[in-house]
Amino acid sequence: MILLELFPIALLGAFLGLDVVTFPQAMISRPLVAATVAGTLMGNPGGGMIIGVVLELLALEMLPFGASRYPEWGSASVVGGATYAVYPPDQAGALAGALLAALVTAVVSGWSMVKLRRLNGSHAAARRDGLDAGVPSVVIGTQLFGLTADFVRGGLVTFFALLFFQPLVAALLAQWTTNAAYSRGVVVAMVAAVSAGAIWKIFHTVAHARIYLLAGLAAGAAIIITR
Amino acid sequence: MTPPVTPVRSLPLTTWFRIYLRLFAVQGAWNYETLLGNGIAFCMEPALRLLPGGVNDPRYREALGRHTRYFNAHPYLAGVAVGALARAELDGVPAALIERFRTALGGPLGSVGDRLVWASWLPLCSLVALGAFGSGARPIVVIATFLGLYNAGHLWMRGWGLKVGFQRGLRVADALGHPVLRRGPQYVGSVAAFLAGISIPLAVDRIVMEGRTLAGEMILVAIVGGAVLARFGERAEGWRLALIALALFVLYSVIPK
């Protein structure tokens, strides 16, 4: 991918990174959406959706409660989608490599959100007098500063992650020795386990959760066997 | 001499719309010191222009400054606070009472929203979309299903919050007893738990492709791994363990044998 081709993807990462917390929180940053849109930009929406589903299954576990620290899935899913979408679906190791790129990006991007929140804090503290005095330009300016900084943050994270991971994943796949069935099987088993654990963690307090889950599993198994 | 306060019974449509749009950016300046504080003032600002004397009156700036301080709420329910506080300001409620009301309002709006949205509605919508994917739907259909369903609830909550907050003012706490907020998480959770049993296997079945030859091993890993993660609860973050396992697997796969 040449440098110029990175810009539209980085721009997408900036918009979707913004959606995670600051604006508009319409969940266009969810992996399922973000990775598919990134895949579409790369000419392969189906590929983007595959890794989007894998990331969504992992992301089910993380609930973005207030001040808690969590991985940032928006920009990370753009990186995952854009990385995976350039490979054919049966390419051994492509899903594992792109998923690794997305997960590392999610960690780095989550860390960058913490830094941004501290930056917002020091920006507001430096303008405390104006804020306390209710100067409208300071109140609105503080809000716009945070929004702009988050947009830039998401764009930079996406840009540098793509710059780093696209050649790295290509180099890894050139050396890949595990066959396609195992390569995909390991990833799928892993995300299935994480999502199963996540569902129990989220819903175990719901009355009769065990019965609902088992009934759903029976219905799911029946659909898979009979279709 | 400051003009007397004449209560404003309803917000002009343009003001309501301005506040509603600003609510989408309520977390724009989120930070660890004041959390949503500045965002609340930012969203309320169009309503405060309706104070007697308008933007040139000292009351406008006093009110705006008051609301830049610490505040916490779920972002989708911040409209409840914005509406109620705007109403209190426009009704000329004493500043000390507004401060106390503001302090009392934050906690419930955070916990109710977290339980209903982050821990119920969002996972439910994800599972519906995963189910659509597992059933063979095209990418555009999967995305439209997720965004349409999720944002129907999202947009409704923001609008409802602002409306009910402004209508009830200082009596807005009663609104948190709304059946959707009170019993919603339980019902949504039941549906989501059932749906998870269907959607996750269907989605996994569609992404597994050539890995299907290892179905037995994968099901075993999923059951054992899922049970272990569930057993350890919040102490074990699955995605972190997945990242470590994945990194080791990638290393193993690129080492020449």
Interface residues (C-beta under 8 A of the other chain):
Chain A: V21 T22 F23 P24 Q25 A26 M27 I28 R30 L32 V33 T36 V37 G39 T40 P45 G46 G48 M49 I50 V53 V54 E56 L57 L58 A59 L60 E61 M62 L63 P64 F65 G66 A67 P71 P89 D90 G93 A96 G97 L99 L100 L103 V104 A106 V107 R117 R118 N120 G121 H123 A124 A125 L131 D132 A133 G134 V135 P136 V139 I140 T142 Q143 L144 F145 G146 L147 D150 L172 Q175 W176 T177 T178 A180 A181 Y182 S183 R184 G185 V186 V187 V188 A189 M190 V191 A192 A193 V194 S195 A196 G197 A198 I199 W200 K201 I202 F203 H204 T205 V206 A207 H208 A209 Y212 L213 L214 A215 G216 L217 A218 A219 G220 A221 I223 I224
Chain B: F24 A25 Q27 G28 A29 W30 N31 Y32 E33 T34 L35 N38 G39 A41 F42 E45 V55 Y60 R61 E62 A63 L64 G65 R66 T68 R69 N72 H74 P75 Y76 G110 D114 W118 A119 L122 P123 C125 S126 A129 L130 F133 P139 I140 V142 I143 F146 L147 Y150 N151 H154 Q186 G189 S190 A192 A193 F194 L195 A196 G197 I198 S199 I200 P201 L202 A203 V204 D205 R206 I207 V208 M209 E210 G211 R212 T213 L214 E217 M218 V221 A222 I223 V224 G225 G226 A227 V228 L229 A230 G233 E234 A236 E237 G238 W239 L241 A242 L243 A245 L246 A247 F249 V250 Y252 S253 V254 I255 P256 K257
